[in-house]
Amino acid sequence: MVPPKVEYELTPVALELHETLQLLTDWAERNRVYIAESRAAYDTWRGPEPADA
């Protein structure tokens, strides 16, 4: 007995979204060091978070 087979396919809209998200992911990977350094500099400049009461 052969089990049922299901094939899924992205719609054109989902393919467009995937391409856009891939571009954003690629950008973030290329700039991850700059982003981390910028976040650290901001955190240093801003100071510690206030403690919640």
N, C-alpha and C positions, 0 to 999 in steps of 0.2 A: 504494500500500500504506500502510495506517495503522499506525503503531507501537503496540505494546501500551501500555495506560494503566493506571496503578496509583493508587488513591486510598487515603490513609491517614487514620485517624481515631483520636483519643485515646480511651482507655477512660475510664469515669467516675472511676476511681481516679486516673488520670493528670491528668484535668481538675481534680480536687480538689487534687492536688499543685501543678499549675500556678498555681491561684488562690492557694494558700498562699505559694508562692515569689514571686509577683507582689506580694503584700502586703509580704513581707520586703524585696524590691527597692525598692518605693516608700518604705518606712520608711528604708532606708539612704540613698536619694537625698535625702529630706527632711532627714536629719540628718548629711549628709556633712561639713559644716563643723564641727559639734560633735564628731563622731568624730575628724576629723583633728586638731583642737585638743587633744582629750583624749589622743590618742596622743602628740602632741608633748610635752605637759606631763608625761606619764608617763615618756617617754624622757629628758626633762631631769632629772626627779626621780631616776630610776633610775641614770642615768649610762651611760657607754659599755659595750658588750658586752665581756666578757673575750675576749682573743685565744685561739683554739684552739692547742694545743701541736703 
